Amino acid sequence: MPIREATTEDWPAIWPFFHEIVAAGETFSYPLDLDETQGREWWMPAAPNRTVVAVDEAGTVLGTAKMGRNQSGNAGHVATASYMVDPARSGRGVGRALVEYTLDWARTAGFRSIQFNAVVETNTYAVKLYESLGFTILGTVPEGFRHPAQGYVGLHVMHRPL
């Protein structure tokens, strides 16, 4: 599955599923009412951060990832990333491909590890995927996320050495 740098021309394809996922309020700690301009600013940050898209053979955007440093200064050797897969295209390995791409990118860029700061514990598909790729749960912030259907649930901090 081709994964390439996202361009401003990709945003109209990302926005519909980005908006659907964020507005559902089940997996991201973004404001639920982000408008399109705000969403683009949150998801497509300036360099040195990166945003990529996974596409099919016809060039249709299937999913996206953003990645960069988790912290700066003396903690700048740890990467982080976030992922969104178009719900209409889930179950096709898009998420796995994006995570594997991120791991390769982070390793090549000289990061020593990668950390996810806020994986909602009820997002069991993501947790299982990350664990299958070598991530471990370092800890869980109890009731760190207000899920719209399940109430207050934990937020995992997940980590993987590179």
C-alpha positions as CSV (number, residue, x, y, z in Angstrom):
1,M,0.0,0.0,0.0
2,P,1.6,3.3,-1.1
3,I,2.2,5.8,1.7
4,R,3.4,9.3,0.8
5,E,3.7,12.8,2.1
6,A,0.3,14.5,2.4
7,T,-0.2,17.6,0.4
8,T,-2.8,20.4,0.8
9,E,-4.6,18.8,-2.1
10,D,-5.2,15.7,0.1
11,W,-7.0,17.6,2.8
12,P,-10.4,17.5,1.1
13,A,-10.2,13.7,1.1
14,I,-9.0,13.6,4.7
15,W,-11.5,16.1,6.2
16,P,-14.7,14.0,5.9
17,F,-13.3,11.0,7.9
18,F,-11.2,13.2,10.2
19,H,-14.4,15.2,11.0
20,E,-16.4,12.0,11.5
21,I,-13.8,10.5,13.8
22,V,-13.3,13.6,15.9
23,A,-17.0,14.5,16.2
24,A,-17.7,10.9,17.4
25,G,-15.6,11.7,20.4
26,E,-14.5,8.1,21.0
27,T,-10.8,8.0,20.3
28,F,-9.2,11.5,20.1
29,S,-8.9,14.2,22.7
30,Y,-9.5,16.9,20.1
31,P,-12.4,19.4,20.5
32,L,-15.5,17.8,19.1
33,D,-16.5,21.0,17.2
34,L,-13.3,21.6,15.2
35,D,-14.1,23.3,11.9
36,E,-12.3,22.4,8.7
37,T,-9.7,25.1,9.0
38,Q,-8.9,24.2,12.7
39,G,-8.8,20.5,11.8
40,R,-6.3,21.1,9.0
41,E,-4.1,23.1,11.5
42,W,-4.3,20.3,14.1
43,W,-3.6,17.4,11.6
44,M,-1.2,19.0,9.1
45,P,1.4,20.8,11.2
46,A,4.4,22.5,9.7
47,A,7.8,20.8,9.4
48,P,9.7,19.3,11.0
49,N,6.5,17.4,11.7
50,R,5.1,15.2,8.9
51,T,1.7,14.1,7.8
52,V,1.3,11.2,5.4
53,V,-1.5,9.4,3.6
54,A,-2.0,5.8,2.7
55,V,-3.6,5.5,-0.7
56,D,-5.0,2.7,-2.9
57,E,-3.9,2.0,-6.5
58,A,-6.4,4.6,-7.8
59,G,-4.9,7.3,-5.4
60,T,-7.9,7.3,-3.0
61,V,-6.9,8.3,0.5
62,L,-7.5,5.4,2.9
63,G,-6.0,6.8,6.0
64,T,-3.5,9.2,7.4
65,A,-0.8,9.7,10.1
66,K,0.9,12.6,11.6
67,M,4.3,12.2,13.3
68,G,7.0,14.2,14.9
69,R,8.9,14.8,18.2
70,N,6.9,13.9,21.3
71,Q,8.8,16.6,23.3
72,S,11.7,19.0,22.5
73,G,15.1,19.7,24.0
74,N,16.7,16.9,26.0
75,A,13.5,14.8,25.4
76,G,13.6,15.3,21.6
77,H,14.8,11.8,20.9
78,V,11.4,10.3,21.4
79,A,8.9,10.4,18.5
80,T,5.1,10.3,18.6
81,A,2.4,9.8,16.0
82,S,-1.4,9.7,15.6
83,Y,-3.4,7.8,13.0
84,M,-6.8,8.0,11.4
85,V,-8.2,5.4,9.0
86,D,-11.4,6.2,7.0
87,P,-14.0,4.0,8.8
88,A,-15.4,3.0,5.3
89,R,-12.0,1.4,4.7
90,S,-11.2,-0.2,8.0
91,G,-10.1,-3.9,8.2
92,R,-7.8,-3.6,5.1
93,G,-4.5,-3.3,7.0
94,V,-4.3,0.5,6.5
95,G,-3.7,1.2,10.2
96,R,-0.9,-1.4,10.4
97,A,0.7,-0.1,7.3
98,L,0.7,3.5,8.7
99,V,2.2,2.4,12.1
100,E,4.9,0.3,10.4
101,Y,5.7,3.3,8.1
102,T,6.0,5.5,11.2
103,L,8.3,3.1,13.0
104,D,10.6,3.0,9.9
105,W,10.5,6.8,9.6
106,A,11.3,7.3,13.3
107,R,14.1,4.8,13.2
108,T,15.6,6.4,10.0
109,A,15.2,9.9,11.5
110,G,17.3,8.9,14.5
111,F,14.7,8.7,17.2
112,R,15.4,6.2,20.0
113,S,11.8,5.3,20.8
114,I,8.2,6.2,20.0
115,Q,5.5,7.1,22.6
116,F,1.8,7.5,22.3
117,N,0.5,9.8,25.0
118,A,-3.2,9.2,25.0
119,V,-4.5,5.9,23.6
120,V,-8.1,5.5,24.8
121,E,-8.3,2.2,26.6
122,T,-11.7,1.4,24.9
123,N,-10.1,1.7,21.5
124,T,-9.3,-2.0,21.7
125,Y,-8.5,-2.4,18.0
126,A,-5.7,0.3,18.3
127,V,-4.4,-1.1,21.5
128,K,-4.2,-4.6,20.1
129,L,-2.5,-3.3,16.9
130,Y,0.1,-1.3,18.8
131,E,0.9,-4.2,21.1
132,S,1.2,-6.6,18.1
133,L,3.9,-4.2,16.8
134,G,5.9,-4.1,20.0
135,F,4.4,-1.3,22.0
136,T,3.8,-1.7,25.7
137,I,1.4,0.1,28.0
138,L,3.6,2.1,30.5
139,G,0.6,3.3,32.5
140,T,-2.9,4.4,32.3
141,V,-4.4,7.7,33.5
142,P,-7.5,6.6,35.3
143,E,-10.7,8.3,33.9
144,G,-8.4,10.4,31.7
145,F,-11.0,10.4,28.8
146,R,-14.7,11.1,28.8
147,H,-16.1,8.6,26.3
148,P,-19.6,9.6,25.0
149,A,-21.1,6.1,25.6
150,Q,-18.9,4.5,28.2
151,G,-18.3,7.4,30.5
152,Y,-14.9,8.1,32.0
153,V,-12.3,5.6,30.8
154,G,-8.5,5.4,31.0
155,L,-5.9,6.8,28.7
156,H,-2.9,4.6,28.1
157,V,0.6,5.9,27.6
158,M,2.2,3.4,25.2
159,H,5.9,3.1,24.3
160,R,8.2,1.2,21.9
161,P,12.0,1.3,21.7
162,L,13.4,1.6,18.2
